[in-house]
Amino acid sequence: MRRLLLVTLFFWPCAFALQTYSPPEVTSAGDAYEPYNVILDGLFVLDVSIGDDGSVQGIEALRNPGAMLGDVKSAIQNWKFQPALEGRKSKASRMTVAFVYRPTNYLGFGAAPVKDFTPVIPSAPSDDGSEASSPVGILSFAYADYPINSVASGSVLLQATVDSAGDAKSVKILHGMDGFDGFAQSALKNWRFSAASLHGKPVTAKVVVAFIFQSPPFSN
């Protein structure tokens, strides 16, 4: 009886450890700024496939409103990723990344929201079991405001933790910009997400949002 009890107590922690999941995440990223003049719609959403060694295996554009896709993909290729872990074993996985090129702030008017925005939901895992997870989806988004009297250009990269209910619980600054971090963080609070999934069940995961700030035209 004692032997059976000891075996049971030993088995339960091991079984629990095998079920734990750590999502992939970006560990370092630089400035993502590219000098493009976006007029109406600047939201790019990408589904990034990450190998079990943390390398980028592929990038699929889920939303592509303009001509900057090549530069967006090039920026991601220079980031460093930590692979997902299931139990203690690294796993191939996917991660949602968004680039937001804020439309030009003409004559003091802010960026208008995109009309009839369609939520961006990554594809579900395959039925044949070759793919076990799907990343975070974007249900709605908002552009960041631009600081008054500023003429600076650059980017702020944020990594948010989205829980199994689709709520953003914490945000980390991967790349900051003096005077602009707060505007990016405030904008992200207005975004809405759908949860990632693993083996058909919602899980906590990461999503990266790069806010690109363009200087206003006619600035001195």
Secondary structure, DSSP 8 states (H G I E B T S, - for coil): -HHHHHHHHHHHHHHHHHH-EE--EEEE-----------S--EEEEEEEE-TTS-EEEEEEEE--SS-HHHHHHHHHTSEEE-EEETTEEE-EEEEEEEEE----GGG------TT---B------TTSS--EE--EEEE-------TT----EEEEEEEEE-TTS-EEEEEEEE--TTTHHHHHHHHTT-EEE-EEETTEEE-EEEEEEEEE---TT--
